[in-house]
Amino acid sequence: MDLARVVGRLADFLDAEGAPVALVGAHALQAYGVTRSTVDLDLLTERRVQERLVAFLESLGYETLHRSDGYSNHLHSDEDWGRVDILYVDDRTSRSLFARARDFAPDGGRTLKLPSPEHLVAMKVQAVKNDPARTLKDLSDVRELLRMTDVDEAEVRAYFERAGLAARYDDVRRR
């Protein structure tokens, strides 16, 4: 994937829509020193732009593989455009996440917002809750984020508790 090109096109579109955009997924983990190989691009933006963003991606030649209220994923036949996964959040979550996000330029390209480690943990916890098959990989990422960053332990624990996964938090902290 030509990361700078894809990020630039999508960020320009979202800027024109007045919607913030954050880098999430493996590229965001890498920004915090957690190494995980990836071939896709994961972004987060506001739910209100989903319809227009999906149409824009399709106009670029992406096929929409899946779409739900909070998520869509798209694949382009040209490997330079690759696979793009988008997380969509409500206004309250957007305000909270972007208020604490910092600027980050993946591969020295376009600057995007990078969520706090706590918010990345929250996304991983939600992914585990929604799809238990992701538990091993995502909780491994959480463990590494907790090891490599200075996080608010009470906030992280609260995300696990709200998801009904408090015992998983205890497992992660013990290892």
C-alpha positions in Angstrom: 0.0 0.0 0.0 1.2 3.5 -0.8 0.3 4.7 2.7 1.1 8.4 2.2 -1.1 8.5 -1.0 -4.0 6.7 0.6 -3.8 8.7 3.8 -3.6 12.0 1.9 -6.6 11.3 -0.3 -8.8 10.2 2.6 -7.6 12.9 5.0 -8.3 15.6 2.3 -11.8 14.2 1.8 -12.5 14.2 5.5 -11.1 17.7 6.0 -13.5 18.9 3.3 -16.3 17.2 5.2 -15.2 18.9 8.4 -14.6 15.6 10.0 -11.6 14.7 12.1 -9.6 11.6 11.4 -7.4 9.5 13.6 -4.9 6.7 12.8 -5.8 3.5 14.7 -5.0 -0.2 14.4 -1.5 -1.5 13.8 0.0 1.8 12.5 -1.2 3.5 15.7 0.3 0.7 17.8 3.6 1.1 16.0 3.6 4.8 16.9 3.7 3.8 20.5 6.4 1.2 19.9 4.2 -1.9 19.7 5.3 -3.8 16.5 2.7 -5.7 14.6 2.8 -6.4 10.9 0.0 -5.0 8.9 -1.1 -4.6 5.3 -4.1 -2.4 5.8 -4.9 1.1 7.0 -7.2 1.6 9.9 -8.8 5.0 10.4 -11.4 6.5 12.8 -13.8 9.3 12.1 -17.3 10.5 13.0 -20.3 8.4 12.2 -22.1 11.3 10.5 -19.8 11.1 7.4 -20.1 7.3 6.9 -22.5 7.5 3.9 -20.4 10.0 2.1 -17.0 8.4 3.0 -18.2 5.0 1.7 -19.4 6.5 -1.5 -16.1 8.3 -1.9 -14.1 5.2 -1.3 -16.2 3.4 -3.9 -15.6 6.2 -6.3 -11.9 5.6 -5.9 -12.4 2.0 -6.9 -12.7 0.3 -3.5 -15.1 -2.5 -3.0 -17.0 -2.3 0.3 -16.5 -5.7 1.9 -18.6 -5.0 5.1 -20.5 -2.2 6.5 -22.2 -1.7 9.9 -23.2 1.3 12.0 -19.7 1.5 13.5 -17.4 -0.1 11.0 -16.7 -0.5 7.3 -13.9 -2.2 5.4 -12.9 -1.7 1.8 -10.5 -3.4 -0.6 -9.0 -2.0 -3.8 -7.9 -4.3 -6.6 -4.7 -2.1 -7.0 -2.3 -3.1 -4.1 -1.0 0.5 -4.0 -4.5 1.5 -2.6 -4.8 -1.7 -0.5 -7.3 -2.4 2.2 -8.8 0.4 4.4 -10.9 -0.2 7.5 -12.9 2.6 9.0 -14.2 2.9 12.6 -17.1 5.4 13.0 -17.8 6.9 16.4 -20.6 9.1 17.9 -20.2 12.7 18.8 -19.5 12.1 22.5 -16.7 9.5 21.7 -15.3 11.8 19.0 -15.0 14.8 21.4 -13.3 12.7 24.1 -10.9 10.9 21.7 -9.8 13.9 19.7 -9.5 16.2 22.8 -6.6 13.9 24.0 -5.2 12.8 20.6 -1.8 14.0 19.4 -0.5 14.7 16.0 1.3 12.0 14.2 2.6 11.6 10.6 2.8 8.0 9.5 5.8 7.4 7.3 6.5 11.2 7.4 3.4 11.9 5.3 0.2 13.7 6.1 -0.4 14.5 9.8 -3.3 12.7 11.4 -4.4 12.4 15.0 -3.1 9.6 17.1 -5.5 8.5 20.0 -4.2 8.2 23.5 -3.0 4.7 24.5 -6.1 4.5 26.8 -8.4 5.1 23.8 -6.5 2.4 21.8 -7.0 0.0 24.6 -10.7 0.9 24.7 -11.0 0.0 21.0 -9.2 -3.3 21.5 -11.5 -4.2 24.5 -14.5 -3.4 22.3 -13.2 -5.6 19.5 -12.7 -8.5 22.0 -16.2 -8.0 23.4 -17.7 -8.0 19.8 -15.6 -10.9 18.5 -14.1 -13.2 21.2 -12.0 -14.9 18.4 -9.8 -11.7 18.5 -9.0 -12.1 22.2 -5.5 -13.5 22.0 -4.2 -11.0 19.4 -6.0 -7.9 20.8 -5.2 -8.6 24.5 -1.6 -9.2 23.5 -1.6 -5.7 21.9 -3.1 -4.3 25.1 -0.5 -5.9 27.2 2.3 -4.4 25.1 0.6 -0.9 25.2 0.4 -1.1 29.0 4.1 -2.2 29.1 5.4 0.5 26.7 3.3 3.5 27.6 2.4 5.5 30.7 -1.4 4.9 31.0 -4.1 5.7 33.4 -4.7 2.3 35.0 -8.1 3.3 36.4 -9.3 4.4 33.0 -8.1 1.2 31.4 -9.7 -1.0 34.0 -13.0 0.9 33.6 -13.0 0.1 29.9 -12.7 -3.6 30.7 -15.3 -3.4 33.4 -17.8 -1.6 31.1 -17.4 -4.4 28.5 -17.9 -7.1 31.2 -14.3 -8.2 30.8 -12.8 -7.3 34.2 -11.3 -10.7 34.6 -9.5 -10.3 31.3 -8.0 -7.0 32.6 -6.7 -8.9 35.6 -5.2 -11.6 33.3 -3.4 -8.9 31.2 -1.9 -7.2 34.3 -0.7 -10.5 35.8 1.3 -11.4 32.7 
